[in-house]
Amino acid sequence: MSNKVAQGIRVRESNSLLKSLVALLLIVGCIWAAQWQYNRGVDRHARNAVITSHTSMQPVALSTVSKNPAEHEWQNVTVSGRFDPTDQILLRNRYFEGVYGFQLLTRFTSIDSGSFWVDCGWVKAGDTATEAPELPNITTELVTISARLRLDTSLPRGAFFAIPQSGEGLISKANAQSGSADETFYLDLMDSKPLEGVKFIPAQLPELSDGPHMAYALQWVFFGGLVVYGRILIRRDVLSRKEL
């Protein structure tokens, strides 16, 4: 074998090792991405199954599930107590049928389960960013409400609007989560009886679809296969051009 051919073999082997290493890294990345998307799909499917199962259960007293809300999230409950319309929060960037608005949280003190937020539904935003929307009149009498149990961690952190007790304008606040170990849940109101003045639009369930995660996982597996196939084609092309 001539020195030229031998030198060509040495160059080819060096490039081959580098290309194989790059291909291997790409394959590992594709496998990781496929596994990540698959796990997201599994988690979302499990969440949807829990929501479907719990929302179809018969309502129970909040006091029977409030000690362990994580195992009963999305379940329908009933509770008696009083609303405090002077302690409310408007969660912004909430849309209903394409219209911008807020979710209205109102403090509720029950006779047996403490004090917590109740999501009193969606309200349309005011004409300007600083104008308070029209809110329902919420009774302060003792009432029994039907609601859906939610975890406090579902409430957002970050900027949102809160209504001061003076009722004039809006003020910003840090976050909607309680930060209290005694307040680990809130409720989505399902009953319009305590509200008057505006149309009651309860909090909506999340979309109960598994999403595209499984399809994305298969796509990443396919991309990994393309990397393998491409590496083989490159090697064959090099061998052909070198006539080896």
N, C-alpha and C positions, 0 to 999 in steps of 0.2 A: 504494500500500500504506500502511495507517495506521501511526502510530508504535507502536501497541500490538502489531501484527503484526510490525513490524520488530524491536521489542524482544524478542518471543518468539523470532524467528529467531536473534538474537544469543545469547540464553540457551541455546537448543537447540544451537547450534554449540559453545558452550563445554563443555556437558555431554557432547556427543558426543565431543569430543576426549579428555576425561578417561576416559570409558567405554571408548573404543577403546584407550587406553593401558593401562588395567587389563586388558582382554581380551588384548591383545598380550603383556603380562607373564605372564598365566596360561597362554597358549598356549606361550610359550617354556619355562615351568616344566614343562608337561606333556611337551613334546618332550624336555627334558633327562631327566625321570624315565623316559620310555619308553626312551630310549637307554641309560640306566644299567641298567635291568632287562634289556634285551636283551643288553648286554655281560656281565652276570652270568650269564645263561643260556648264552651262548656259552662262557664260561670254565668253567662247571660241566660242560657237555657235553664239552668238551675234556679236563677232568680225569677224567671218568668213562671216556672212551675210553682214556686212558692207563692207568688202573687195570685195566680189563678186559683190555687188551693185555698189560701187564706181568705180571699175575698168572697169565696162561695160558702164559707162557714156561716152558721147562725150567729147573730150578735151575742156577745157575753158582756157581763159587767166589767168595766175597766179595772176595778179593784182586784179581779181574779187573775189578770195578766200583767198588771203594771210593774210587778216585781221583777219580771223577766221579759221585757218588751222585745228583745232581739229575737226570741223564738216565736213571737206573735205579731210581728210587723205585718201590716196590711189587713189584719183581722178587724172585723167590724165590732165596735164596742158601744156600750151605753154608759153614761155617767151623769150624775146630778151635781149642780153647782151654780155659780154665778159668773157672768162675764164682767170684765172691767174695761169699758170702752175708753177710759183715759190712758190705758196702757196698750198701745197698738203699734204695729210695725207694718210698713208697706215694702214688700220685696219687689224690687223693680225688674225690668226686662222679662216680664211674663207676657206671653201672647196667647190670645184665644181667637181662633178663626181669623188669624191674620191681623188682629187689632192689638196695639200695644197697651199694656196695662200693668197691674200689680197684683200680687197675692196679699191678702189682708190677714195678718196675724193679730189675734186679740188674746189678752191674758184671761185665763179661766181658772177659777179656784173651785175645786170640787169639795164635796163634803167628806170624802174618804180617801182621795188619792193625791192631795196636795195641789200645787199651782203649776200651770204649764201653759204653753201656747196652743191655741186652736186656730187652724187655717180656715178662715171664714169665706174662702173662695176668691174668685177673680173679680177685680173692679177695673173699669176703664180708666185710663190715665186722663189727667186734666189737659187743657189746651196748651199749656206750657210746662216746661220741665220743673218749674218751681210752684206750680199751682196744684193744690191738693185735689184729688179726684172726689167725686161724689161717693160717699160711703154709706152703707146701710145703717139704719138705726138698730142698735143691738140692745136688747132688753137687759136690764140689771137685776131682774127678778130671778128667783130660784127656778131653774129649768132642768129638764132631763134631755140630753142631746144624743143623737146617733152620730157616730163618727168612725173614722178609720185610723187605726194606730200606726204611727210612724216613728222612726228613730230620730232623735235630736240631731244626729250626725248628718241627716239628710238636708238640714237647713244650711244655707250658704254662709260662708265666711267672706269678708270683704265689704265693700261699700254698699249700702242700701239706704233707703229713705225711712225715717221714723217720724211719727206725728207727735209733736210736743203736746203736753197737757193743755197748753193755752189754745191749741187748735189753729194757730196762725202759722201758715207756711209749712215748710218741711225742713227737717234737719238731718244731717248725715250721722251714721252710727257705725261702730266697728264691725259687728257681725251679729247674726241672728241666733247662733248657737248659745246655749245657756252657760256652758262652761262649768256646770254644777253636777256633781255626782248624783244629786237627788232628783235631777231633772233630765232624764235620759230619753224622753220621748215627747212628741207632740201629737195632735190629732187633726185629721182632715174632716171638717164638718160635712155631714151628709144630709142634714136636716135644716130646712129653711125657716122653721118656726121661730127661732130667736131673732131673725133678721127681718127688717122692714125697710121699705123705701126704694130699693133697687133690685133688679132681677138677680136671683141667687144662682151663681155659676160655681159649683163645687170644684175642688181641686181634681184634676184629671189623672187617671192612671197612666203610667209610662207606656210607651209602645211595646206591646207584647209580641215582638218578633225576635227571632234568634240573630237577625242581622246578617251581614255578609262575611262574618269571621271564618266560617268553615270554607267558604269559597276562596277567601284570601289565603288560608292555610294551604289549600291545594295549589293555588297559584305559586306560592313560594316553593313548594315541592317541585312543581314544573320548572321553575327558574333554576333550581338546583340541578335538575336533569339536563337543562340546556347548557349549563356550565360544563358538565361532564361531556356532553356531546360536542360542545365547542372545543374543549381541550383535545378530544380525539381527532377532530377535523384538523386542528392546527398541527398536531404531531404528524398526521398523515401527509399534510401539505409540505411540511419540512422534509420528511423522509423522501417524498417524491422529488422535491427540488434538489435534494442532495444526491438523489439517485442511489439511495442506500436501502 
